[in-house]
Structure formats: structure tokens, C-alpha cells
Amino acid sequence: MRATRTGSAGGDGSVDRIGQDRWTRRGAWRLKFVAGFAGLAAVFLAGCGDKGDGLKRIGPRGTPYLTGVPVPEGFSLVEKNTEDYESGAQRWARHLYRGYAEQAAVRNFYREQMPLVGWNRVSDQNVKGTLTLRFENASESCTVQIAPTGFLNRCTIQIVVMPFSRNSMEPPVRRPMP
């Protein structure tokens, strides 16, 4: 053990009563603090549940508001901007949902989830920041419009479901290219 000096008060490299250099103890504490902080930062920056493209993957809400049309979890129905009508085997609906998610993640959600419930994607477009996807099944068409609200990652989803009929032998009408 080292000899002990008493009466020395400071950063002169003196040895304390235990026999360790004061600077060595401080250095070990600093090293532990920096290593712990770096470990926490790595955990937070790595993320959880992210896809390879950097977007958070969104799951479907447990019970959809419209049968056969999934809604991302965390999105709620805006009652005052919602209307629907059903008669016999036909329905018409216009629902508005609001929640927090990136628009691209919501688009990916609908690209993945709609085919799982029997919808075929017909078109996909982005006009001035508003994403619109159109889907069809045997008897209905569904238009999904995803718009930013300008507040953090908040966006709105408008879903319009309408009756649709097309002869099974008739291909979709395509407009000529200009």
C-alpha cells in the first residue's frame, strides 16, 4: 500500500487515506458514466420495430370501424366528418380518421393490409403531399386519402367506400397517354 499524506487538499495528485490516487477514482467514475450514456444512446437510436426503410411499421386496430377496411392502430374516428349508409348488400361510407404516424408508414400499412382482406390495389399517387390509394374488390371500390395536418407527424385518413360493378370480362378503362 502507498504511504498516505494527510493535509493535502487538492488536485496535486496526492494520495488519500485508502491509498488510491484521487484522479484515478474520478477517471473511473467518468469512464463508467460515459460508457453508460453511450449504451443508452445506442439503445434509443437503434429503434424498435423499424423496417429497413426507416419507417415505423404500423399494425391494424383490433376492431375496424368499417367491416373489411383496416384502420391503423392509434387512429380514431372523427365523428363529425363521418357518414355511412347501408342498404341490403350495398354500402356507401366516408370516414375520416386522425392520428400520429408518418404518411409513408400509413401508405405502407394500406399496401400490406388491404390485400389481406380481399382488396386489389388499382392506383397509387402523390399529389402535393396528399397520398391517394384506390382499391377494388368484386363489389366495391375504396379510396384511401392520406393527408398531413402540418402538426408533427399527425395526419388524417379519409376512406370512401362505394358500390362498384364491372363485368368480370371487362378490363379497367385506361385513358390514352398524351
Secondary structure by P-SEA (a helix, b strand, c coil): cccccccccccccccccccccaaaaaaaaaaaaaaaaaaaaaaaaaccccccccbbbbbbccccccccccccccccccccccccccccccccbbbbbbbbccaaaaaaaaaccccccccccccccccccbbbbbbbcccbbbbbbbbbccccccbbbbbbbbbbbccccccccccccc
